[in-house]
C-alpha cells in the first residue's frame, strides 16, 4: 500500500509573552523545582524575541527560526540549536558551552564575547517526517554551519568544531581558538587580528586574505591550508631554533632560582630571564619563581597554573592566552604586560605582605587584560590605572548547576 502524500507539519509561532512563560518553566526545570518543564520547541517560529540573561541550558530548539532574537548574556550551555535559523540574532556574552549548533545559520549574528567552548558548528542533516505516518519524507537536507559576516570577536572557541563551516569575512578578532577543528572551513577575508590560535587543525581550510595581524599562531600547519594573500604582520608563531637552543641554559637558571627560593637566599641565585622566549620550557605549572625577573619575556600560551610569582618582575611580558589559574601573583610588577585572553581565574593579585605593617601591591598599570578571565580572582588593592579591561570576565552570581565551573554566570567589562 502506497503512503499518502506527505504534508508540511504546522509550525508553531511563539511571541514574546509565550516565550517568557515557556522559559520561566524551563528555568524551574533547570533549578529542579516542582512544576518545571524542559523547553522543547522544535521547528517553531520565534522571531524578534528578547531572551537576554535567561537560562536556556539544555533546551531543545532544533530547526527553529529564531531570526533577530536576543540571547545576550543568556545561558545556552548544551542547548540543541541543530539546524536553527539564527541570522542577525545576538548572543553577546552568552554561554554556548557544548551547544549543538550543527547546520545552524548564523549569518550576520553577533557572537562577540560568547563562550563557545566545545560548541559543534559542523554540517547538519535534518530529516522531517509526516506528522501522521512518521515515515513519508518531506525534507532531507545537509547544511553547513554558516557564520558569514558574523561578529565572533572576543569569543572563546576552544575545542570547538568548525569543520566545513562557511565564515567568509567573519570577525574572529581577539578570540581564543585553542584545539579547534577548522578542517575544510572557509575563512576567506576573515579577521583573526589578535586571536590566540593554538593547536588548530586547518587541513583544507580556505584562509585566503585572512588577517592574522598581532595573532598568536602556534602548532598550526598552514602548509595544509590555502593562505594566498593572508596578512601575518607581527604574528607570533612557534619558537625558533635560537629559543629552543637556549632552553637548556634556562633550565639551569630555573633550578638555581628554585634553590635560592627554598633556601631563603642562602644558596642558588635569582634568575634573570629578561627578554627570553620561555615557551620551549614546556611545563612550568606549579613552579616556584618568587621574585624572578622576566621583563619583556615571552610566555604566551603557556600553562602556568598554580605558579608562584610573588614579587616577580614581569613588566612588558607577553602572557597572551597564558593559563594562570590559581597563580600567586601577589606583589608582582606587570606594568604594560600583555595578558589578553589570559586565564586568571582564581589567581591571587592582591598585595603581598612582607613586614608586619607593610605590603607590596600588585602592579597592572597600563597592562592589557582584554578578554581575560578574572572570575574568582583576588584583585585586592591592585593598581589598575590605565589598564585595558575590555571584554574581561568578572564573577557574578553562579547558577546552581554541576557545570558551573564551565558556564557559570559572569559580567563583562565593556
N, C-alpha and C positions, 0 to 999 in steps of 0.2 A: 504494500500500500504506500502510495507516494505521500510524502509530508506536505502539508498545506503550506502555501507561500508564507515566508517569514514577514512579520510586521515590525516596524520600529517600536520599541518599548517607549512608553511615555516618560519624558524626563521631568523630574520634579524641579520646580522653581522655588528658590528659597530667598526670602527678603531679609532685611537687617533684623527685624524683630524675631523672626523664626530662627534665624541663625543664632541669635543671642540665647534663646531658650534651649536650643539643642546643645550649644557649647556649655552652658551652665550645667546641664545634666551630665555632660561628659566630664566636666571638672569635678563633679561629685564622684563620678566613676573612678577618675584618676586618684582622688583622695580616699577612695574606698569607703565612701559614706553611703548609708542606706538611701535607696532611690536613685542612685547614679546609673547612668546608661552610656555605654560607649557610643561615640559618634560614628555611624556607618552611613555614609552619604555618597553612594556610587552613582556616577553618570548624572549627577544633578547639575543644575544651572544656578550659580550663586555669584552674581556679578556686582561689583561696586560695593561690597560689604566690608565693613571695618571690624576686624577681629584682633586689633593690636593689643599686645600684652596678655592674650588669653592662653590657656593651657590646652593644647590640642595634641599632646603626646599620645602616640598610638592610635590616633584617629584614622579612619579609612575614607579617603576622598578619591578613590580610584576613578579615573576617567571623567572627573567633574570639570565643568567650565567655571573657572574662578578668575576671570579676567578683571583686571583693575581692582582686585581686593587688597586690603591692607592687613599684613600679618607682622607689622613692625614689633620687635621685641617679644613676639609670641613664641611659645614652646611647641615645636613640632617634631620633637625627637621621636624617631622610629615611626613617624606617620607614613601612611601609604598615599603618595601622590602620583601613583603609577598612571601614566598617560594623561595626566591632568593638563588643562589649558590654563597656564598661569601668566599669560602675556600681560605685560605692563603692570603686574602686581608688585607689591612692595614687601620685602622681608628684612628691612633694616634692623640689624642687631638680633635677628631671630635665631633660635636654636633649631637646626635641621640635622642634628647628630643622628647618623644611621638612618636617615629618611630614605624611603624608596621613591626615587624620582625618575625611574626609568621611563623613557619616552615622553617625559614632560616637556611642554612648550613654555619656555621662559624668555622668549624674545622680548627685549626691552624691559625686562624685570629689574628691580633694584634689590640686589642681594648684598649690598655693602655691609660690612661688619658682621655678617651672619656666620654662625658656627656650623659648617657643613662637614665636620669630621666624619669620615666613613660613609658619606652620602653616596648613593648609587644613581648616577645620571646616564647610564648606558642606554642603548636602544631598547625599546619595549615592544612587545607584541600583544595586541589586545584583540580578543575574540568576544563578540556579543551574540548570545543566542536568543531565540524567540522566547517570549515570556511564557507561552503555553506549552510548546513542545520541548523546550530546553535543548533542542538538537539542531533545528534549522539555523544555519549560519547567516548572520546579517553582515558582519564586517570582520575581516581578519587582516589587521594592518600592522606592519612593523614601522615604528617611528623612532628615529634617532633623537637623542636629547638635543634640545635647541636652546642655545644661550646667545644667539647672535645679537650683538649690540647691548647685551646685559651689563649691568654695573655690579661687579663682584669685588670691588676694591675693598681691601682690608679684611676680606673674609678668610676663614680658616677652612682649607680644603684638604687637610691632612688625611692620607689614606683613602681619599675619595675615588670613585670610579667614574672617569670621564671618557672611557673608550668610545671612539667614533662620534663624540659629541660635536655639534656644529656651534662654534663660538667665535665666528668671524667678527672682528672689530669689537670684541667684548673688552671690558675694562677689568683686568685682574691685578691692577697696580697694588703693591704693598700687601698682597695676600700671602698666606702661608700655604705651601703646597708640598708637604713632605710625604713621600711614599705614595703619591697619587699615580693613577694609571691614565695615560693620555694616548694610548695606542690608537692610531688612526684618526685622532681628533683633528679638527680644523680650527686652528687659532690664527689664521691669516689676518694680518693687520691688528692683532690683539695687542693691548698694552699690558706688559708684565713689569713695568717700571718699579723698582724697589721690592719686588717679590722675593720670597725665600722659597727656592725651588730645589729640593734635595731628594735624591734617590727616586726620581720620577722616570717612568717608562714612556718614552716618546717614539717608539717604533712606528714608522709610517705616518707620523703626525705632520701636519702642514703648519710650519712656523714661519712661513714666508712673510717678510716685512714686519714681523712681530718686534716689539720694542722691549729689550731686556736691560735698558739703562739702569744702572745702580742696583741691579738684582744680584742676589746670591744664587749661583747656578752650580751646584756641586753634585757629583755622582750621577750625571746625566749624559748619556751617549747621544750627542747631537748628530753623529755620523749616520744615524738611522732615521733621521727626520729631514724634512725639506726646510732649509733655512735661508734660501736666497733672499737677500735684502734685509735680513734680521739685523737690528741695531744692538750692539753689545757694548756700548760705551760704559766704562767704569764698572763692568760686570765682574763680580768676584767669583772666580772659578776654582777648581781644585788646587791644592797646594802644589807648588812647583818642585823641581828636583832640589833646588837650594834649600827650601824649607825642610824637605824630607831628610836631607843630609845633616841638618843641624839638630835633628830630633835626639840623637844620642847625647849630644852636649847638654841639651835642655833637660834630659832625664837626670843627668849628673847634678845639675843645678837644683832640680826639684828635690832630689834625695838629700842634698846638703841643707836645703831650706827646711825640709821636714825635721831633720836632726836639730837644726837651730831652734825650731819652734818647740819641739818636745823636750829639749834640754833647757829651755828657758834662756837661750842665748849663750850657754856655756860651751857648746861645740857646734860644728857646722857653720854655715853663713847664710845670710839672707840672699834670696835670688833676685837678680835684676834681669828682667825679661822684656825690657822696653823695646818696642818695635818688632818683636818676634812674631812669626806666624806659628801659633801653638796648635794648630789643627792636626798636624801629624801625631801629636800626643793623644791617642785615641780615647783613653779612659782617664778622666780627671774627676769623675764623680766622687764626692766624699773626701777629696784631698784636703790636707791642711796647708793652706797658703796664707796664713795670717801675716799681714804687713808685707806681702810680696809687692814688688814694683813691676808692673806690666803696662806702663803707659804706651798708648798707641799700638798695643799688641792686637793681634787678630785671633779672636776666639769665636768667630761667627759659627753658629750652628752646633756648637759643642755641647756635650752632655756634662753639665756642671752641677747637677742636683746635689743638694746637701754639702756643697763645698764650703770650706771655711775661708772667708776672705776678709776677716775683721781687719780694719785699718789698712787694707790694701790700696795701692796707688794704681788706679785704672783710668786715669784721665785720657780721654780721646780713644779709648779702646773700642774695637769693633766687636760687639756682642749681639749682632743681629741674629735673631732666631735661636739664641742660646737657651738651653734648658737650665734654669736656675731655681727650680722648685726647692723650697725649704733651704735655700742657700743662706749662709750667715754673712751678710754684707754690712754689719754694723760698723760705723765709723769709717767706711771705705770712701775714697775720693773717686767719683765718676764724672768729674767735670767734663762736659762736652762729649761724653761717651755715647755710642750709638747702640741703643737697646731696642730697636724696632722689632716687633713681633717676638720679643723675648718672653719666655715663660717664667715669671717671678712669683708664681702662686705659692703662698705660704712663706715667702722669703722674709728675712729679718733685715730691715733697712732703717731701723731706729738708731738712736745714739749709742755709742759704745762707752760704758763707764770704765774709767781707768784709775780713778782715785776716789776717795770717799765722797768728795764734793765736786768732782769734775767729770765731764764726759765729752766725747768727741762725736759730733753729729755726722751723719752720712751726707755726702755732698753729691747732689744730682743736678746742680745748676747748669743750664744750657745743654743738658743731655736730651736725647730723643728717646721717648718711650711710646712712640706711635704704635698703636695696636698691640701693646704689651699686655700680658695677662697679670694683673695685680691683685687678683682675688685672694683674700685672706692674708695679704702681705702686710707686715707691720711697718708703716712708714714713719711712725712717731713724729719727731721734730725734724725730719729730713728736709734739707734745703732743696726746694723745687722751684726756685726762682728761674724764670725764663725756660723752664722745662717744657718740651713739647709732649703733651699727653693726649693728642688727638686719637680717638678710637680706642684708648686704653680701657680695659675692663676692670671694674671695681666690684667688690662684693655687694650683693643685695640679699634680701630675704630669700632663703633657699626653699625650693619646692620640696615637700615631703615625698621623696622618692628614692628608691635604691640606686638610681642612676644620677643622683645629684652631683657627684664628682665630675661627670662628663657634661651635663647640660643644665646645671643649676642656674638660677637667675643671676643676672648681673646688670650693672648700669654702665653706660658708656660715657666717656669724656668726649664731647663733640663740640 
